[in-house]
Amino acid sequence: MIDELRTPPGEAALVLASSLGAADPLAAAAALRRHGVPADLAAAALTQAELRRRAVAKFGPDAARMFFTRAGLEQATRVPVADRRAARLSAAGVRSVADLGCGIGADTLAFARAGIRVLAVEADPPTASVAAANAAVLGLAGLVEVRCADARAADLSGVDAVFCDPARRRGTGRVFDPRAWSPSWDFVAALPGRVPATVLKLAPGTDHALIPAGAEAEWVSVDGDVVEAAFWCGPLAEVPRRASLLPSRAVLTGSGVVAAPVGPVRRYLFDPDGAVVRAHLVAEFAATVDGTLADPQIAYVYSDAPAATPFARRYEVLDVLPFSVKRLRAVLRERGTGRLTVKKRGSPVDPDQLRTAMRLSGTAEATVVLTRVAGAPTALLVEPG
Ligand SMILES: C[S@@+](CC[C@H](N)C(=O)[O-])C[C@H]1O[C@@H](n2cnc3c(N)ncnc32)[C@H](O)[C@@H]1O
């Protein structure tokens, strides 16, 4: 259908579909039919217009010219993350890369934008067509060869580097077993043995046990949400672990195996960014704020000074209470609390149930952190800032 949408009648249908807005799909379909657009082209144009609207969050203004499949958009890397990766490969001297399982081409396009030649391999024919169309509409076709083929059969002899972002979804669900990824982990894990300069993009929750020997494992967050893990293999590895935060571009590196010192609750609580926690860099972060943990298993860092840091949200600790619903209710009532924000790490308590149990009635706002201090369930009253 992508080919039809790129013909003059298809483009006209798409322009019309985009101008109709998302509010009433039935009225939009009727309007397209009134303009003489055949039913199947009208449906394709409306779907594409809707995907373009949704794609703005990942692709910015380019989304208005690009093509998408629903699954391809869901799995696509967002532009700032893909551009960062491409810039790093380019800085490492990579001039050509094979993108194995390129999807709709988000990473492929970023590599090409960075001036890297791309062999983009995609097994699903409609998705491969979309990747090729995207390279064309963004003026990058000269650097991109899209091949509709099984990545497992790709000839990698002519490329400087390999990038692989295996599919980790089937239908609507996520696939957690690496053997069920596509291509499967056996194939993916063998890639650095074939082309040393290999980058693997994986889910944020990927087990550290999968990190190839000697590889750098990076976790990336955008606006505090961890969006991916990336394993940089062979000559691309610079440090054992890295946490990269966007849009600030703050980077924390370390070994990933150091334990942070443990001490009492102190005046300021720091809640580290998820990328720092996933990369096992809490000790490295704690050192930057002269901080300690209050429990060896819980990734909250405490310090006496209100250090400014891009790596964590900071709270001032106002009160420390052994956790008890009754006790907390009494303290919140005393403070006239009507609105309660609940944060937690290391506590089984359900925040909604807790809020109900507090029977809040005042006008003040409060934030409570449910956690453990030296193994003991504890509630901290805190103030964000
Ligand atoms: C996670 S998506 C890639 C997303 C891409 N990096 C992006 O940002 O747009 C994985 C893709 O791999 C494709 N794929 C799965 N198994 C494959 C195989 N054996 N050969 C080629 N492509 C494959 C899927 O069809 C899917 O489009």
The ligand as an ORCA input file, in Angstrom:
! r2SCAN-3c Opt
* xyz 0 1
  C      12.810     -3.781     16.788
  S      12.508     -3.720     15.087
  C      13.757     -2.647     14.485
  C      13.442     -1.215     14.709
  C      14.473     -0.268     14.111
  N      15.732     -0.316     14.794
  C      13.935      1.154     14.162
  O      14.342      1.892     15.059
  O      13.119      1.507     13.309
  C      13.074     -5.294     14.554
  C      12.790     -5.600     13.093
  O      13.482     -6.800     12.766
  C      12.742     -7.484     11.777
  N      13.205     -8.869     11.792
  C      12.924     -9.836     12.677
  N      13.575    -10.965     12.368
  C      14.290    -10.706     11.251
  C      15.174    -11.460     10.454
  N      15.480    -12.728     10.748
  N      15.735    -10.865      9.388
  C      15.445     -9.579      9.071
  N      14.612     -8.810      9.786
  C      14.060     -9.365     10.877
  C      11.308     -7.281     12.212
  O      10.426     -7.466     11.117
  C      11.332     -5.861     12.748
  O      10.933     -4.955     11.743
*
